Amino acid sequence: MDYKTPLAKVRGLGAAHNGTAHWWMQRISSILLIPLSFWLIAYTKQLTAASHEQISAWLTEPLNSLCAIAWLMAVFYHAALGLQVVIEDYVHTHWQKIATIWMVKISFFGLGLASILAVLRIVLR
């Protein structure tokens, strides 16, 4: 027999009881992506006619490399958080949900790391 009130049942639900933190991190990463994306769009438009050497020189400037790395970190983190929500909503088997979330997190971590290493390789050349 279950003697819990409906409120007590609800309080026990949620992925590790950190839904609010997940929601806030999604919002913070999206707010961070707004100016960084405007920066990227503005320079991408200018760099479409540039040579490889000009783009490499542009990326070696400290502010540009810092913004590029910040954008990469924010976009991969934001995308992983968004996909986690989709998986939690639409995958109903518990072990498949956990496995898929882990695969997404590992994949986005690897892609983000590879992207950041590519920027650092250009910068430190």
C-alpha positions in Angstrom: 0.0 0.0 0.0 1.2 3.5 -0.8 0.5 6.1 1.9 2.4 9.0 0.2 0.5 12.1 -0.6 0.5 13.3 -4.3 3.0 16.1 -3.3 5.4 13.6 -1.7 5.2 11.5 -4.9 6.0 14.4 -7.1 9.0 15.6 -5.0 10.7 12.2 -5.6 10.6 12.5 -9.4 13.1 14.0 -11.7 16.5 13.2 -13.1 18.8 13.4 -10.0 16.6 16.1 -8.6 18.4 18.8 -10.6 15.9 19.9 -13.2 16.1 23.6 -12.1 19.9 23.6 -12.5 19.5 22.0 -16.0 17.0 24.6 -17.0 19.1 27.5 -15.8 22.2 26.2 -17.6 20.2 25.9 -20.8 19.2 29.6 -20.4 22.6 30.8 -19.5 24.3 29.0 -22.4 21.7 30.4 -24.8 22.2 34.0 -23.5 26.0 33.5 -23.9 25.5 32.3 -27.4 23.6 35.4 -28.6 26.6 37.8 -28.6 29.1 35.1 -29.6 26.9 34.1 -32.5 26.6 37.7 -33.7 30.4 38.0 -33.5 30.8 34.8 -35.5 28.3 35.8 -38.1 29.9 39.3 -38.5 33.3 37.9 -39.0 32.2 34.9 -41.1 30.7 37.3 -43.6 34.0 39.2 -43.8 36.1 36.1 -44.0 34.3 34.4 -46.9 36.5 36.1 -49.5 39.7 35.7 -47.4 42.5 33.3 -48.1 43.6 30.5 -45.7 46.5 32.5 -44.5 44.3 35.6 -43.7 41.8 33.4 -41.8 44.7 31.8 -39.8 46.1 35.2 -39.0 42.7 36.4 -37.9 42.2 33.4 -35.7 45.6 33.9 -34.0 44.5 37.2 -32.6 43.8 36.6 -28.9 40.3 38.0 -28.8 39.2 36.1 -31.9 40.6 32.8 -30.7 39.1 33.3 -27.2 35.7 34.1 -28.7 35.9 31.1 -31.1 36.7 28.7 -28.2 34.0 30.2 -26.0 31.5 29.8 -28.9 32.5 26.2 -29.4 32.2 25.3 -25.7 28.8 27.1 -25.4 27.3 25.6 -28.6 28.3 22.0 -27.8 27.2 22.3 -24.2 23.9 23.9 -25.2 23.2 21.3 -27.8 24.0 18.4 -25.4 21.6 19.9 -22.8 18.9 20.3 -25.5 19.2 16.7 -26.8 19.1 15.4 -23.2 15.7 17.0 -22.7 14.5 15.5 -26.0 15.8 12.1 -25.0 14.2 12.3 -21.5 10.9 13.3 -23.0 10.7 10.7 -25.8 12.7 7.6 -24.7 10.7 5.7 -22.2 12.8 2.6 -21.5 15.1 3.6 -18.6 18.3 1.8 -19.7 17.9 3.2 -23.3 17.4 6.7 -21.9 20.5 6.5 -19.8 22.6 4.9 -22.5 21.5 7.4 -25.1 22.1 10.4 -22.8 25.6 9.1 -22.1 26.3 8.6 -25.8 25.2 12.1 -26.6 27.3 13.6 -23.8 30.4 11.6 -24.8 29.9 12.4 -28.5 29.4 16.2 -27.9 32.4 16.2 -25.5 34.6 14.6 -28.1 33.4 16.9 -30.9 33.9 19.9 -28.7 37.3 18.8 -27.7 38.3 18.1 -31.3 37.0 21.5 -32.4 38.9 23.4 -29.6 42.1 21.5 -30.4 41.7 22.5 -34.0 41.5 26.1 -33.0 44.4 25.8 -30.7 46.5 24.1 -33.3 46.0 27.0 -35.7 46.7 29.5 -32.9 49.8 27.9 -31.6 51.3 27.2 -35.0 
